[in-house]
Amino acid sequence: MTDSVLIEGLAVETVIGVYEWEREITQRLLIDLDMAWDNTVPASTDDVAQALDYAAVSGRVASYLDELQPQLLETAAEGLAACLQEEFGIRWLALTIRKPGAVPEARAVGVRIERGRRS
Ligand SMILES: Nc1nc2c(c(=O)[nH]1)N=C([C@H](O)[C@@H](O)CO)CN2
């Protein structure tokens, strides 16, 4: 099964970072998600209840990061992947988190992980 539901460039403002000054401010993260989902069922029923609701996932991403407020992008990615897989029943996902302001000489820095099995 190679179907996916996508979220690209989801902007989330949160506390993140290893330095003391970063614990006093919020910074913008940009999040991309590629989530395995069988889209044939919602396509045939035209029912969002059968779909992986990208609006609901987007909201959970923001609330999860707001609760976690981690130091590392790696911690954010690992926790987020586990949370989304468990709460939404996602078998496989690829997750990229970019931190655009972190290195001024770079457009963005970030991490990418894949978790689970596609089939
Ligand atoms: N691999 C990582 N390296 C760094 C991280 C990170 O989350 N993962 N974070 C920082 C600082 O918080 C940085 O973003 C401040 O500019 C440094 N390196």
The ligand as a Gaussian input file, in Angstrom:
#p B3LYP/6-31G(d) Opt

LIG

0 1
 N       21.194000      17.867000      15.931000
 C       20.840000      18.999000      16.623000
 N       21.729000      19.951000      16.783000
 C       21.399000      21.070000      17.461000
 C       20.101000      21.234000      17.978000
 C       19.159000      20.201000      17.771000
 O       17.975000      20.270000      18.197000
 N       19.561000      19.095000      17.089000
 N       19.774000      22.412000      18.628000
 C       20.658000      23.382000      18.789000
 C       20.263000      24.673000      19.389000
 O       19.049000      24.618000      20.092000
 C       20.254000      25.677000      18.242000
 O       19.093000      25.461000      17.421000
 C       20.281000      27.108000      18.675000
 O       20.573000      27.932000      17.566000
 C       22.041000      23.274000      18.337000
 N       22.317000      22.050000      17.620000

